[in-house]
Amino acid sequence: MVALMENNDSGIILPSEDLAIRVKDHQLHHEAMMALPTFYRNLEEALNVRRAGQNLYSVVTSTIHTWGAIDFCSGDVLSLGTSGAQRAEFLAELARNPNFTPGSGGARLMDGNYSYLEQTERIIAQFHGAETALVLGSGYEANGAIWTAIPRPGDVILYDEMVHASTHEGMKNSLAIRHLPFLHNNVEAFRNTLAEVLDSQPLIKQGKRSVIVAVEAIYSMEGDICPLKEFFDAAKEVFVNGESVQFVVDEAHSVGIIGPNGAGLVCELELQKEVAIVMHSFGKAMAAGGAAVVCNSTARAALVNFAKSFIYTTAPGLPFVAAIRSAYKLVADKPAQEARERVQNLARRFYQEVASHPLWPIAERKGFLNLPQMDGWEERSIYTHIIMIHTRDKYTWWLYYQLLSASCCAYPVHHPVVPIGRSQIRAILHSSNTEEHIERLTDTIFRWVEEVMDIEEGRVAQKVPVAARTVYEWMEKEGLNGFGLVRD
């Protein structure tokens, strides 16, 4: 087991490098900023707001890379990247196309288009049962392209309240007249919002404008699956002419993981012919980069003509596209199917371990631990690889330290990624994880629960769990604050 702490030559106990950087980056800059020019001082003032709120972002190297912590954080769910399988296939793909240039040389609407890229888009479209596909630089760019290019004046967007920031950013720049949220994964709330639109928008009621629905197959900060079929049924109940309601599904966290050959939720539900647009991004389970929008030729033409993130950017080079093509080859092979099954088994094992632990009912009742996906886990046919672990907001950092002390790298998530007061730990399962890893994860969580319960009920003199206390001792020596610091 790797310890949370590292010793330097002076004998002072230090936290792991990434944690030390995060803590130090959050210290307020007051005196130093006063000597800065106005331009930089204003930037520092804005950053100080983030520092004070304990939600400043820092770019650090994860402990899974620096000292071999167990990976419960990366998006390499099928372990195609860490196993070397994707690298080997990628290099073989390049060898099959040796006369390439690293870059494309221009935008696709000028001289940056080439046959290999078009062939890859056809492969992607065929894999997902769509008419066509369009490759973009990232999932963020793809969502921005969809929501700026597709809605027409007079259209209304309905969106699940938990959709990704890229969807929100795209909607801000859309031509739709209204953007209406509905409660997360709530079919009745969706139906009611849809009925409100039907009653209040004459052009939509007349079939002259559309309702466009934004959902995600798997929600990255909830770990749950969209009830897509139920949403479709509700839309058909409210609108006699079902064509007035069209769906856009973000499959960033589901492609490669669920569905036939990992083709995603839309294909799993056999809704390929009914869903208007699907976004697949390749930086997670596919172990590549970029994204593709799969749709029909009309929607693709709209993207090509109206999406600035497509029009005004250089086309991806062949190596970038080759990584995507090699991922599609691998994801349909037997090892990838075995990896998907393994992730399912590991998720089931995690919930079994939690449900059978004697402290679980007490921890849940007292609010020390909440796992939203525990509800109905035994009847679930598909598990996601994302496990959201909630505790009382003030204890999130403590639980993070406890996991890190057991060499379990799962990161805390705070505002503005999640609403204020809903901080949580996100654990991601991978096919390279073992049952022993799952046992360590659950044992560590419940050891922490027991320690916090002892503190709260006065059975011990300490006010802070051991792992957190070790971090705070270092922080006090360094004159640092924040991160749940409690001084005895």
N, C-alpha and C positions, 0 to 999 in steps of 0.2 A: 504494500500500500504506500502510495506517495503522500507525504505529509503536506498539510496546508502551508506550513512554514518552512523557510529555508534559513540556514545559519550563515552569516558572513564571517569574515576573518576575525572581526572584533568580538564575536560571540553574541551580538545583538540579534534577536529573532526578527526576521523579516517576513512579510507576506510574499506570495508568489508574485512574479514580475507584473503580470497583467492587473492583478488586484491593486498592487502598489501604485501603478500608473493611474488607475481609475480614481483612487482615493486622493492622490496628490492633485490631479487635474481639477478636482471639485473644490479646492480651496479658493476662497474669494481673492480677487486681485484688486486691491485698493490703492496702496501707496505707489506701486509700480506704474499703475495706469495713469496716475495724475501727471506723470512726465511725458506721456505719449502725445503725439499730435491729435487733434480733434477727431480725425477720421478713425484712427485706431482706438482712441478712448471710447468712442461711441460703440464700436464693436465689442470692446471689453465690457462695457456696461450691459449690453445685451447678453453676453456670455455669463456675466455674473448673476443674472436672473436665473439662468439654467443651473449654475453652480449652487445658488442658494436653495433652489428647489430640488436638489439632488437628482437632476435628470440631464446632466451634461453628457454628451456622447464623447467617447475617447476611442481612437483607433489603436487596438492592441493585438498582440498575437495570443491566441487562446492557449490555455494550459494543456489542451490536448496535443498541441504541437511543441510547447516548451518543455514540459516534463511528463508527458505520457499519461495524462488523466484520462479516465474513461469518457468516451465521447457520447454525451447525452445532449449535444448542442448543435452539431453541424447538420446541414441539409442533405448530406450524402447518405440518404436513407438505405439505398440498396448496396451501399459500399462499393459501387462501381469505380469510384475515384481512389479510395484508400486501398482497394485490393489490387490495383494496377490493371484491371481489366479494360477500363476505358482508355488508359494511356496506350496499352498495347494495340487496341483496335484503332485508335486514332492514328498512331504511327503507321499502321498497316494501310489505313485509308490514304494517308499522304503518299505512301510508297506506290499506291495504285494510281496516283495522280501526280507524278513527279514534276511536271513542267508548270508548276504554279508560281504565282508571285504572292508574297505575304499579304499585300493590300489589294484593294479593288481599283483604286485610282480615281474614284469619283462617285457621285450619287447615282442611284439606279435609273433615274430619269434622264441621265446624260450618258456617260460612258462607263458607269460602274456595274452594269448588269452583265451576267455571264451564264453560260449554260449549266455549269455545275450547281449554281445556286438555284436556278429554275428547276433542275432535276430533283434537288433536295426538297424543294417546296412541294413538288408532286408526290414524293415519298411520304412526306408528313401528312398531306391531305388524304392520301389513300389509307394510311395507317389509322386515321381517325374517322374514316368514312365520310369525308367531306369532299366538296367539289374542288376546292382550291385552298391554298395557304399563302401567307405572306410572312416572311422572316423579318424580325426587327431586333434591335440591339439588346433589349432587356424586357422583362415583364413590365417594368414601370413604363418604359417607352411604349410598349404595346397597348397597355391600358389607356395611356394618354392618347394614343392614336385613335383607339376605338371611340372614346367618349367625346373627343373633339370633332371627329369626322362623321360619325354615324347619325346621331340625333339631328333631326331637321327642325326648323322653326315650327313651333306648335306642338311638338312632341313633349311627352312627360316622362321623366325618369323615376322609377321606383327602385329603391335600393335597400338591401339589408343593412341595418345600422352598424354592422361589424365589417363592412367591406374595406378593402385595403386603401391606404393613403393615396396610391396611384389612381384609383378609381375616383376618389374625391377630387384630386387635382384635375383629372380629365373632365369631370362633370362641371367644375367651375368655368371651364373654357368651352362648354358645349353650347349649342343653339337651342336646347330644350327650354321651354318656358317655365317649367317647375321641376324641382328635385325633391321627392318625398321619401323619407325613410320609413321603414316598418320594423317592428320588433324582431330581433334576431331569430331566424328559423321558425318564426311563429306564423303558421298557415292562416289562422283566423285573422291575425293583424294584417297580413298580406291581402286577404280577401276584402277586408273592410277598407283598406287604403285604395285598393283597385276600384271598389264600388264608389268611393268618394270621387275618384278621378272621372269615372263614367258619368256621374251626376253633374259634375262641375265644368266639364270641358266639352262643349258642343261639337267641335270638330272631331274629337276622338269618338264621341258617341255616333257621329255620322260616318265614321270609318275613313275620314280624310287625314287623320293624324294617328300616331301610334303611341302606345305605352311601351317603354323599353325597361326591362327589369335587370338589375345588376345583382348577381349572387356569386358566391364562391363555392366550389365543390367541397373543399375542406378549408375551414377557417383557421388561420395560423395562430391566432391568439385565443381560440376557444377549443380547438382540437376536435370539433364536431363536423358532421357531414350535413350538407344542405338537403332538405326534403324536397328535392327538385321535382319529382313526379307529383307530389301533392300540390306543389305550386302550380304546375301545369293544369292539374285538374281544377284547382280553384279558379284559374284564369278562364277556363272554358265554361265554368258555372256562371261567372259574372258577365263575360262577354260572349254573346251568341256567336258573333263573328270572331273566332279565336285568333285570326290573323292580325287583329289590332294590338295584340300583346305579343311582344317578342322578347326572348331571353338572351342575355349575354352572360356566359359562365366563365369564371376565372378558375382554371385548373392548375394553378401554379404549384399547389401542394398535393395534388392528386395524380398528376401525370407520372407514369412509371410505377405507381404504387397500387392503384385499384383499377378495376376494369379488365377486359380481355387483353392480355399482353401488356397490361399497364396503360391502356389507352385512355383511362380516366373515367369519371363518374358518368358523363353523358353517354359514353359507349356502354358502360355497365348497365345503364337503364334503357339502352337502345333508343335513345332520343336524338340520334345524329340528324335525322331528317326534320326534326321539329325545332331544335335550338338554332337560333339565327347565327350566333357568333360564339366561338370558344377561344379563349386565350390559354396557350400552353407555354410555360417558361421552363428553361432547361438548366438552370443553375443549381437545382436541388437534386432530386432523385436521379435525374438524367446525367448528372456529373459533367455538364458542358457549360454553355453560356448562351445568352440570347433568349429569344422567344419567337413564337409563331401565332398568328391569328388564323384560325381555320373557319371558313365561311363559304358562301357561294360567290360567283363571279361578280355579281352586282355589288355586294358589300366590299369585296376586294377592290373593285374599281373606285368606290367611294373613299377607301383608305388611301389609295394611291393618289387621288386627286385632292383630298381635303385634309389629310393628316400631316401636319408640319414636321412631326418627328420622323416621318418617312421621307418626305419631299426634300427637306433641307439637311440631310445627313449623308455621309459617305457610306456606301454599301459595305457590308461585312466582307472581309477577305476570305479566301478559300480555306485557310486553316481553321478559322472560326466556324465556318459552315461544316467543315469536315468533322469537327468535334460533335456537332449536332447529328450529322448523319451516322457516325459511329455509335452514338448513344441509341439511336433508333434501331440499329442492328442488334445491339446487345440486349435492349430491354425486352425484346421478343423471344430471346433464347431461353433455354431451360434453366441455366443458373440464375437468371433474373427472376424467373417464376418461383424458383426455390427460395430466393431472397425475399420475395413478397410474402410467401407463406411463412417464412421464419419471422418476419416482422409481426405478422398477425399472431403467431404463437407467443412471441415475447410480450406483446401487448396484453394478450389474454392472461399470461402468467403474472404480469404486474398486477392486474386487477384481482386475480385470485389471491396473491400475496397480501394485498391491502385488505381485502374483504375478510380474510381468515385471521388477521392480526387482532389480538384481544383489545388493543388500544384504539382500534379504528372507530368503534361506535362512540367512545368517550371523546376522542379527539374531534370527531365531526360535530357532536352535540355541543361541545364547549367552544367551537370555533377555532381550534388550533389548526385544523386541517380540513380542507374542502377540495374534493376532486370531482368537478362537474360531470365527468364522463363515467363516474361510478354508477350513476342511475341507470338501471336496466342493462348493465354490462353483460350479464349472463345470457340474455336473449339476443344480443347484438350479433348480426351476421358479418359485419365488417367493422374492424377496429381501425382507428387512425394511428399514425405513428407519433402523434403529438399529445403529450400529457401535460395538462395545466394543473399546477399545484398551488392552491390558494391557502394562505394563512391570514392572521390578522395583519393589517397593513404594516404595523410597526415591527413585525417579526420577520418580514420578508428577507431582510439582509441577514438576520441570524440564521435562517434556514439555508441561505446561500453559503454562508461560511461553513456550516455543518457539512453540507454536501461536498464542498471543496476540500474540507479536511479529510474526507473519505475518498478523495480522488475521483469524485463524480462531478464532471463539468456540465452543469445545467445553469443557464443564466437567468437572473432576475429580469423582469420586464416591468417598467414603470411608466407613469405619465411622461410624455404625451402619446406613447404607443398605445397605452390602455387608459381608461378614464381615471381621474384622480380618486384615490382610495381603493383602487382595484389592482394594486401591485401583485405580482405572482411570479412563480418560477415556471419556466417552460423546459420540459424534458422531451427530447426527441429520440426515438428508438431507431436502431439501425440493424441491418442483418448481421453485422459483425459483432454486435453485442451478444453476450452469453447469458445463460440462466443465472450464473454466478453474479454477473453484473446487475441483473434485475434484483437479486436477493440483497446485494450490497446497497442498492438504491433504496429499497423499501426498509431495510434494517436501519439505515442511516436516518431516514425520515422519522421512524418511530423512536429511535434513541433520542433524537432531538425533541420529539413530542413529550417523551417522558421527562426529559431534563427541564423543559419549559413548564410543564405541569408542576414539577417539584418546586420550581422558583415561585410560581404564582400562588401555590398553596402553602408557602412558607416552610417547606420541609428541609430547605437548604439555606445557608446564609447568603450565598452568592445571588446577585441580581441579574447576571448575564450567563448564558451557556458557555462552556469551556472554549469552543472554537471561536465564538465571537469575542470572548474575553481576551484571547491571544491576539486577535487583530487589534482590539482597542488598546491593549498595552503598548503595542508598537506605535499606534497612532498618537497616543499621549506622549511618548518619548519624542516623536517627531513634531509635536505641537499641531496635530491635525484634528479636524472635526468632521461631523457628518456620518453618513453610512450607519445610522442607528446607534451611534456611540452613546453608551450609558456609563457614567462615572459613578463608582461606588462611593 
